[in-house]
Amino acid sequence: MDYEYAPLRLPSNVDRLTAAAQLAIQAEFSGWELARVRLYRDGTRQVMLRRRVVNQPQPGLSY
């Protein structure tokens, strides 16, 4: 299976609940799934989303 990846950087002022809601919306409407989350000491999160590559166009990420 081939995947496409989308890295996101969430600032420290975004709490865990808000981040989870944003990622759930992306998962539901754009087909993304959570691949990895890194939490840094300054409070920022680096999130890696992935979805399977298909021949049909899918909606992109909205920030």
FENURNOR-V59958 format. One record per pair of residues at least 4 apart in sequence whose ideal C-beta (glycine too) atoms are under 8 Angstrom apart, sorted by the first residue. I is the first residue (numbers start at 0). J is the second residue. D is the distance in Angstrom with one decimal. If there is no record, write none. Layout:
BEGIN
i j d
I J D
I J D
END
This chain:
BEGIN
i j d
0 51 6.0
1 51 7.0
1 52 4.4
2 34 7.9
2 49 4.4
2 50 6.6
2 51 6.0
2 52 6.5
3 49 6.9
3 50 6.1
3 52 5.3
4 34 6.8
4 47 5.9
4 48 6.9
4 49 5.0
5 31 6.7
5 47 7.5
5 48 4.6
5 49 7.5
5 60 5.5
6 45 6.7
6 46 7.3
6 47 5.6
6 48 7.8
7 45 7.4
7 46 4.4
7 47 7.7
7 48 6.6
7 60 7.5
8 43 6.2
8 44 7.4
8 45 5.6
8 46 7.6
9 13 4.7
9 18 5.4
9 21 7.9
9 43 6.5
9 44 4.3
9 45 7.9
9 46 6.3
10 42 7.9
10 43 5.8
11 41 5.9
11 42 3.0
11 43 5.2
12 42 7.9
13 17 5.2
13 18 5.2
13 21 7.8
13 44 7.5
14 18 7.0
15 19 6.2
16 20 6.5
17 21 6.5
18 22 6.3
18 44 6.4
18 46 7.6
19 23 6.2
20 24 6.6
21 25 6.7
22 26 6.2
22 31 7.7
22 33 6.3
22 46 6.8
22 48 7.4
23 27 6.3
24 28 6.1
25 29 5.2
25 31 4.7
25 48 6.6
25 60 6.4
25 61 7.8
26 30 7.4
26 31 5.3
26 32 6.0
26 33 7.4
28 58 6.7
29 50 7.3
29 57 6.3
29 58 4.9
29 59 7.1
29 60 6.7
30 50 4.6
30 51 7.6
30 57 5.6
31 48 4.1
31 49 6.9
31 50 5.0
31 60 7.4
32 48 6.8
32 49 6.0
32 50 6.5
33 46 7.1
33 47 7.8
33 48 6.4
34 47 4.4
34 48 6.3
34 49 4.3
35 45 7.9
35 46 7.4
35 47 4.2
36 44 5.9
36 45 7.3
36 46 5.3
36 47 7.6
37 44 6.7
37 45 4.4
37 46 8.0
38 42 7.7
38 43 7.9
38 44 5.4
39 43 5.0
39 44 7.3
39 45 7.1
48 60 7.6
50 57 7.1
53 57 6.9
END
